Amino acid sequence: MKFWKYHGLGNDFVLFEDFKSEIPADPEFVRYICDRHFGIGGDGILYMRKDVEVDAYMKIMNSDGSEAEMCGNGMRCFAKHLYDFGIVKSEKMRINTLGGIKYIDVKAENGIVKEVSVNMGAPYLEVKDIPMNGNGRFINKKITAAGMEITGTAVGMGNPHFVTFQDLNDENILKLGPVLEKHEMFPRKTNVEFVTAKEDYLDVKVYERGAAWTNACGTGACATAVAATLVGICPTGKDIAIHLPGGTLSINVKNDYSSVQMTGPAEMVFEGEINW
């Protein structure tokens, strides 16, 4: 089986062209492929499949064998592959996911994509849609985890996120990441963003559901920007710089919260073949 290795700001993926839906997607296969010692290594697998209504379907499997609804960094890598290999010849494309259809603009130089913008759609703010237990919206409210009260905001970006701007030391952050991911308030677990607001950017550490600590998370960057506008840290309608361990993404939250635009790079690392 031929594969390609990509990364978006260090959030790395193995991509398979799976147009006949024949490549395994079971947890055992996924964990083997993503293992950094015995497999190819990656935060997840992207399966490129046909979709009769749009340009392609992206199936995303996390490194622990679970399936994700959506992945922003993975989407940029996916779109780059579609364009660079001539599968889609337009710089505008539509890609379907478990989290819905996403609208993409790629910026290419000499036929190679350098930057990808993804319309991530409208954020989910009602807890039932995120999903999270409870009613209404969870904005700047407290939950208890690891014996601490943590103030945060829940946002859905096709997948669930819990964003906290609380001042926490590194020890507490390391402890809270996996605890909050599996918190009882989130029936399908959650991604967790620990954010420090700087003068002209937001510094973010992400504990990604199904992949643990990661260099970058596109949906996490979007959720962080949405949460920042909801609590009054950043304005809507303007580009917000999100600094992640692997680099920076630019996020723009529409004034009416009708959509969130994510812009950033994607890189192919290598390609190869594996027997299974």
Beta strands, then each sheet from edge to edge (+ up, - down):
strand 1: 2-8
strand 2: 11-17
strand 3: 44-49
strand 4: 56-62
strand 5: 67-68
strand 6: 92-97
strand 7: 100-109
strand 8: 112-119
strand 9: 141-145
strand 10: 148-156
strand 11: 160-164
strand 12: 191-197
strand 13: 202-208
strand 14: 212-214
strand 15: 239-244
strand 16: 247-253
strand 17: 260-264
strand 18: 267-273
sheet 1: 5+ 4- 3+ 2+ 1- 18+
sheet 2: 5+ 4- 6- 7+ 8- 17+ 16- 15+ 13+ 12- 11- 10+ 9-
sheet 3: 5+ 4- 6- 7+ 8- 17+ 16- 15+ 13+ 14-
end
